[in-house]
Amino acid sequence: MARITITDVARMAGVSKATVSRVMNGNYGYIKDETREKVLDAIQKLEYRPSSVARSLASNRTQTTGILVSDVGNPFYANVIHGVEDVAFEHGYDLFLCNTNYDEERGLAIVQSLIDKRVDGVFIMSSSMSNDWIRELNKNSIPSVILDWQVTMEAPCVAEIQIDYEVGIKQAVEHLIELGHQRFAHISGPLSLETARDRKDAFVYHLAENGIDKDQIVIVEGDLKIEGGRKALPEILASPIKPTAIFTANDMTAMGVIGASRRANIRIPEDISLVGLDDTWLAAQMDPPLTTVALPNYYIGKLAMETLLKILERSKDNSEQIKEVVSTELVIRETTERQE
C-alpha cells in the first residue's frame, strides 16, 4: 500500500497543499472554520502521518537528540536515560542511544555520525572523551550538554553539568570513621579518567582530614565493572595493611567485591565494610543491600534534557555559558558495620 501524502489529504479536502500545511501547523490565519474542519476530517480518515523528514527540512529541526554513554550495561545510565526520555517525549523529541565503550575514537565517530543525522542536540555521559568531540559539535553549531567533564575551550553551544562528589564522599568517610575503621582500601576506576581521579582524591583527602595517613590506605585500580571488583579484592586482602573498609568508585565494582568476598569466605559487613558510589537501582537489591554515595540519576537526565532545550530555544545572540552542579549524599544500608 502506497504511503499517504499531503497531496492525498489536499485532494480529499478539496484544498491546496499549502492550506493543509497551515492547518497542520496551527497557522489558521484567514482559513475558514469549514475549510479547517474539512482538512482535519481528511487527515483523520486517511490516517495521515506527516513526514518527519519533510518537517525537518522546513523547520531546520529533526526533533532528535543523541545520547552518548560509556557503557550501556552499567545500570547507572538506566535512570539517567529515563529522565532524559521523559522530558524528550514531553517535547516531541526522539533519542539516539550510543555506546562509546570508553573508547575516544569510537566516541568521535559516533559524534560525527550524529552530526550527519542532523540531530538537534547531544548529551554526553562518557567518562572517557576528548575535546575533539566538542570541536566537532561546535563547528556544526550543535548544542550539547556534557556531564562531569571540565570544558577547557571556547564552546558557546556547550552546557556543563558537574557532579559534586565531595559532599557524599565526605559523608562516607565520616560514617566509616564513626564506625571505628582506621585501615581503608579504594578500588578506583581507570586512573586515566579524570572522574576516577576525582573520586580517589576526594576519598584520600577526607581520610587525611580525619587523621588517616596514606600508609593506611590501599589503592587498587579497577575498571568500573563487576570484574574489576572481583579482581581487586584478593589484592586488598593480601595487603599488609589489612583494610577493614573498602570504598569503590561505583556500584558495579562493589557488586564484584561482594561476589568475590563470598568465594574468599569474607563476610560483609562483619569482616569488611563496603561503600559504593552511584546508587543504581541494583544497590538496594544486592545481598546485603549496598551503602553507597548516591547520585540523583533520574534528576540528572531530566536536568540534562531541560538544559539542552534551553539552549535550543534561546536566541542566537545569547551565548551565555550554562553550568549546573549536582550534589551527592550517602545512603546507608547494610554493607557497613561497626569495627570491633
C-alpha positions as CSV (number, residue, x, y, z in Angstrom):
1,M,0.0,0.0,0.0
2,A,1.3,3.4,-1.0
3,R,2.2,5.9,1.7
4,I,-0.5,8.6,2.3
5,T,0.9,12.0,1.4
6,I,-0.1,15.6,1.9
7,T,-1.3,15.6,-1.7
8,D,-3.8,12.9,-0.9
9,V,-5.1,15.0,2.1
10,A,-5.4,18.1,-0.1
11,R,-7.2,16.2,-2.8
12,M,-9.8,14.7,-0.4
13,A,-10.4,18.1,1.3
14,G,-10.5,20.0,-1.9
15,V,-7.8,22.5,-0.9
16,S,-4.2,23.2,-1.7
17,K,-1.2,21.5,-0.1
18,A,-0.3,24.9,1.4
19,T,-3.6,25.1,3.2
20,V,-3.2,21.6,4.6
21,S,0.3,22.5,5.8
22,R,-1.0,25.7,7.5
23,V,-3.8,23.8,9.3
24,M,-1.4,21.1,10.5
25,N,1.0,23.8,11.9
26,G,-1.9,25.6,13.6
27,N,-1.4,28.6,11.4
28,Y,-5.1,29.2,10.5
29,G,-4.8,32.8,9.5
30,Y,-7.7,33.5,7.1
31,I,-8.7,29.9,6.8
32,K,-12.4,29.4,7.3
33,D,-13.6,27.1,10.1
34,E,-15.4,25.0,7.4
35,T,-12.1,24.6,5.5
36,R,-10.2,23.7,8.6
37,E,-12.7,21.0,9.5
38,K,-12.5,19.5,6.0
39,V,-8.7,19.3,6.3
40,L,-8.8,17.7,9.8
41,D,-11.5,15.3,8.7
42,A,-9.4,14.2,5.7
43,I,-6.3,13.7,7.9
44,Q,-8.3,11.5,10.3
45,K,-10.0,9.4,7.6
46,L,-6.8,8.9,5.7
47,E,-4.8,8.3,8.9
48,Y,-2.2,10.7,7.5
49,R,1.1,11.0,9.4
50,P,3.3,13.9,8.2
51,S,6.8,13.1,7.1
52,S,9.4,14.0,9.8
53,V,12.0,14.4,7.1
54,A,9.8,17.0,5.3
55,R,9.1,18.8,8.6
56,S,12.8,18.9,9.4
57,L,13.6,20.4,6.0
58,A,11.0,23.1,6.6
59,S,11.9,23.9,10.2
60,N,15.6,23.0,10.1
61,R,14.9,20.8,13.2
62,T,14.8,17.0,13.2
63,Q,13.3,16.7,16.8
64,T,16.1,14.2,17.6
65,T,18.9,14.2,20.1
66,G,21.8,11.9,20.7
67,I,22.9,10.4,24.0
68,L,26.5,9.0,24.4
69,V,27.2,6.8,27.4
70,S,30.4,4.9,28.3
71,D,28.7,1.6,28.9
72,V,25.1,0.7,28.2
73,G,25.5,-2.3,30.5
74,N,26.1,0.0,33.5
75,P,22.7,0.3,35.4
76,F,23.7,3.9,36.4
77,Y,22.7,5.0,33.0
78,A,19.2,3.4,33.0
79,N,17.6,6.0,35.3
80,V,19.5,8.9,33.7
81,I,18.2,7.9,30.3
82,H,14.7,7.5,31.7
83,G,14.9,11.1,32.9
84,V,16.1,12.3,29.5
85,E,13.5,10.3,27.7
86,D,10.6,11.6,29.8
87,V,11.4,15.3,29.1
88,A,12.2,14.5,25.4
89,F,8.9,12.7,24.9
90,E,7.0,15.6,26.5
91,H,8.6,17.9,24.0
92,G,8.3,15.6,20.9
93,Y,11.9,14.5,20.7
94,D,13.2,11.1,19.7
95,L,16.5,9.8,21.0
96,F,19.6,8.0,19.6
97,L,21.3,6.0,22.3
98,C,25.0,5.4,21.6
99,N,27.6,3.3,23.5
100,T,31.2,4.6,23.4
101,N,32.7,1.7,25.4
102,Y,35.2,4.1,27.0
103,D,36.8,4.5,23.5
104,E,37.6,8.1,22.5
105,E,38.0,7.3,18.8
106,R,34.7,5.4,18.7
107,G,33.0,8.3,20.5
108,L,34.3,10.7,17.9
109,A,33.0,8.5,15.1
110,I,29.6,8.4,16.9
111,V,29.6,12.2,17.3
112,Q,30.3,12.6,13.5
113,S,27.5,10.1,12.7
114,L,25.0,12.1,14.9
115,I,26.1,15.3,13.1
116,D,25.4,13.5,9.7
117,K,21.9,12.6,11.1
118,R,21.3,16.3,11.8
119,V,20.4,15.8,15.4
120,D,19.2,19.0,17.2
121,G,21.5,18.4,20.2
122,V,23.7,15.9,22.0
123,F,24.0,14.8,25.7
124,I,27.4,13.2,26.6
125,M,27.8,11.0,29.6
126,S,31.1,9.3,28.8
127,S,33.8,9.1,31.3
128,S,36.4,8.9,28.5
129,M,36.1,11.7,25.9
130,S,38.1,14.3,24.2
131,N,37.8,18.0,23.2
132,D,37.7,16.8,19.6
133,W,34.1,15.7,20.2
134,I,33.2,19.3,21.4
135,R,35.1,20.9,18.5
136,E,33.1,18.8,16.0
137,L,29.8,19.7,17.7
138,N,30.7,23.4,17.9
139,K,31.9,23.5,14.3
140,N,28.5,22.3,13.2
141,S,26.6,24.5,15.7
142,I,25.0,21.6,17.5
143,P,24.2,22.3,21.2
144,S,25.4,19.8,23.7
145,V,25.3,19.1,27.4
146,I,28.3,17.4,29.0
147,L,28.1,15.5,32.2
148,D,31.0,15.6,34.6
149,W,33.7,16.9,32.2
150,Q,35.6,20.2,32.5
151,V,35.3,22.0,29.2
152,T,38.6,23.8,28.7
153,M,37.9,25.5,25.4
154,E,35.6,28.2,24.0
155,A,32.3,26.4,23.5
156,P,29.3,28.7,23.3
157,C,26.9,25.8,22.4
158,V,28.0,23.6,25.3
159,A,26.4,23.4,28.8
160,E,28.1,21.6,31.7
161,I,26.5,19.5,34.5
162,Q,29.2,18.9,37.1
163,I,28.8,16.4,39.9
164,D,30.0,17.5,43.4
165,Y,31.4,14.2,44.8
166,E,32.9,15.9,47.8
167,V,29.7,16.1,50.0
168,G,28.8,12.4,49.6
169,I,32.3,11.0,49.8
170,K,33.0,13.2,52.9
171,Q,29.8,11.7,54.5
172,A,31.0,8.2,53.6
173,V,34.4,8.7,55.2
174,E,32.9,10.2,58.4
175,H,30.4,7.3,58.5
176,L,33.3,4.7,58.4
177,I,35.4,6.6,60.9
178,E,32.4,6.8,63.3
179,L,32.1,3.0,62.9
180,G,35.7,2.7,64.2
181,H,37.5,1.9,60.9
182,Q,41.2,3.0,60.6
183,R,42.5,1.0,57.7
184,F,41.0,1.5,54.2
185,A,41.1,0.4,50.6
186,H,39.8,2.1,47.5
187,I,39.1,0.4,44.2
188,S,39.2,3.2,41.7
189,G,38.2,3.5,38.1
190,P,40.9,3.6,35.4
191,L,43.1,6.4,36.6
192,S,43.4,7.7,33.1
193,L,39.9,9.1,33.6
194,E,39.5,12.4,35.3
195,T,36.4,11.3,37.2
196,A,38.2,8.3,38.6
197,R,41.0,10.5,39.9
198,D,38.5,13.0,41.3
199,R,36.7,10.3,43.4
200,K,40.0,8.8,44.6
201,D,41.5,12.2,45.5
202,A,38.3,13.1,47.4
203,F,38.4,9.9,49.4
204,V,42.1,10.2,50.3
205,Y,41.6,13.9,51.2
206,H,38.8,13.4,53.6
207,L,40.5,10.5,55.2
208,A,43.5,12.8,55.8
209,E,41.1,15.3,57.3
210,N,40.2,12.7,59.8
211,G,43.8,11.8,60.7
212,I,44.2,8.8,58.4
213,D,47.7,8.7,56.8
214,K,48.3,7.5,53.2
215,D,50.1,4.5,54.5
216,Q,46.8,3.3,56.0
217,I,45.2,3.3,52.6
218,V,45.4,0.7,49.8
219,I,44.6,2.0,46.3
220,V,43.8,-0.6,43.6
221,E,43.0,0.5,40.1
222,G,39.8,-1.1,38.7
223,D,37.7,-0.8,35.5
224,L,34.3,0.4,36.8
225,K,32.9,-3.1,36.0
226,I,32.0,-6.1,38.1
227,E,35.1,-8.0,37.1
228,G,37.3,-5.1,38.3
229,G,35.9,-5.5,41.8
230,R,36.3,-9.3,41.7
231,K,40.0,-9.0,40.7
232,A,40.8,-6.2,43.2
233,L,39.6,-8.0,46.4
234,P,42.4,-10.6,46.5
235,E,45.0,-7.8,46.2
236,I,43.3,-5.9,49.1
237,L,43.2,-9.0,51.3
238,A,46.9,-9.7,50.6
239,S,47.9,-6.2,51.6
240,P,49.9,-5.9,54.9
241,I,47.6,-3.0,55.9
242,K,44.6,-5.4,56.2
243,P,41.9,-2.9,55.4
244,T,38.6,-3.2,57.3
245,A,36.6,-0.9,54.9
246,I,36.5,-0.6,51.1
247,F,35.2,2.4,49.1
248,T,34.6,1.6,45.4
249,A,34.4,4.0,42.5
250,N,31.0,2.8,41.5
251,D,28.3,0.3,42.5
252,M,29.3,-2.2,39.7
253,T,32.7,-2.5,41.3
254,A,31.1,-3.0,44.7
255,M,29.0,-5.8,43.3
256,G,32.1,-7.6,42.1
257,V,33.6,-7.2,45.6
258,I,30.5,-8.8,47.2
259,G,30.7,-11.8,44.8
260,A,34.5,-12.3,45.4
261,S,34.1,-11.9,49.2
262,R,31.8,-15.0,49.3
263,R,34.4,-17.1,47.5
264,A,37.1,-15.9,49.9
265,N,34.9,-16.6,53.0
266,I,34.9,-12.9,53.8
267,R,31.8,-11.6,55.5
268,I,30.4,-8.2,54.5
269,P,29.9,-6.2,56.7
270,E,31.2,-8.3,59.6
271,D,34.8,-8.6,58.3
272,I,34.9,-5.7,55.8
273,S,32.6,-2.8,55.4
274,L,31.8,-1.7,51.9
275,V,30.7,1.6,50.3
276,G,29.8,2.1,46.6
277,L,29.1,5.1,44.5
278,D,26.1,5.9,42.2
279,D,23.1,4.3,44.0
280,T,21.9,2.5,40.9
281,W,18.7,0.5,41.2
282,L,20.8,-2.6,41.9
283,A,22.3,-1.1,45.0
284,A,19.3,-1.8,47.2
285,Q,18.8,-5.3,45.6
286,M,22.3,-6.6,46.5
287,D,22.8,-9.1,49.2
288,P,23.5,-7.4,51.6
289,P,21.9,-4.1,50.3
290,L,24.7,-1.7,49.5
291,T,25.7,1.5,51.4
292,T,26.6,4.0,48.6
293,V,27.2,7.6,47.7
294,A,24.1,8.5,45.8
295,L,23.9,10.5,42.6
296,P,20.3,11.6,41.7
297,N,20.3,9.6,38.5
298,Y,16.8,10.4,37.1
299,Y,17.2,14.1,38.1
300,I,20.5,14.3,36.1
301,G,18.8,13.0,33.0
302,K,15.8,15.3,33.4
303,L,18.1,18.3,34.0
304,A,20.3,17.4,31.0
305,M,17.3,17.4,28.6
306,E,15.8,20.5,30.1
307,T,19.2,22.3,29.7
308,L,19.5,21.2,26.1
309,L,16.1,22.6,25.4
310,K,17.1,25.9,27.0
311,I,20.0,26.2,24.5
312,L,17.8,25.2,21.6
313,E,15.1,27.8,22.4
314,R,17.3,30.8,23.3
315,S,18.1,33.5,20.8
316,K,21.2,33.1,18.6
317,D,22.9,36.1,20.2
318,N,22.7,34.5,23.6
319,S,25.9,32.6,24.2
320,E,25.9,32.6,28.0
321,Q,27.6,29.5,29.4
322,I,25.2,27.3,31.3
323,K,26.8,25.4,34.3
324,E,24.8,23.2,36.7
325,V,26.1,21.5,39.8
326,V,24.5,18.3,41.2
327,S,25.3,17.2,44.7
328,T,25.7,13.7,46.2
329,E,24.8,12.2,49.5
330,L,25.4,9.0,51.5
331,V,22.7,6.4,51.6
332,I,23.3,3.9,54.5
333,R,22.2,0.4,54.1
334,E,23.6,-2.9,55.3
335,T,27.2,-3.2,54.0
336,T,28.7,-1.1,56.7
337,E,29.1,-2.1,60.4
338,R,30.9,-1.0,63.5
339,Q,34.5,-2.3,63.7
340,E,35.1,-4.2,66.9
